Amino acid sequence: GTCPGGFELPPAPTVNNNYTNDSTPDITGTAVSGLSVSLMLNGQTYSTTADNDNNWLIHIDSPMDDGQYTMEVWATDSSGNESQRRTATLFIDTAVPDAPVVNSASTTTVQGTAEVGTSIYVYASDGTTMIGASGTDQNGNFTVTLSPEQNVGALIYVVSKDCCNESERTQATVSN
């Protein structure tokens, strides 16, 4: 917008919400090419310049603890005028969920337990074809419906994923 005195504020940059398992993440966003971009994160201010493609990247060198952080970003033009500030969330999670426990695996469903709040993925014997997915309930229980139906004796693999990490695979054999 135009301010008293008639000068234009630079347009505010964007900052991408970031869910990562990297404790020294790259924070990215967009801004008008050539503008100085400032990022405030965890009490520190970082600066960079938007590139010719209107993108910017700031690498955080000091390892950060797992948790949720608010990022604030703004742009400054060559005259020192600052844009409006924008915020986004940074969520760091470096903890890998434990492998799920499979209690039963039939031709059509897999039941078991895993870390509360994770998503459960079931893969066919080739290890890459996903044949079912579900979440856990408030107690960590899950039931995944399989499609297509699996043969008795087939091997399947079950993993638990949170926002940023995947567990070790649990192997199970389909029974009737």
Secondary structure, 3 states (H helix, E strand, C coil): CECCCCCECCCCCEECCEEECCCCCEEEEECCCCCEEEEEECCEEEEEECCCCCEEEEECCCCCCCEEEEEEEEEECCCCCECCCEEEEEEECCCCCCCCEEEEECCCEEEEECCCCCEEEEECCCCCCEEEEEECCCCCEEEEECCCCCCCCCEEEEEEECCCCECCCEEEECCC
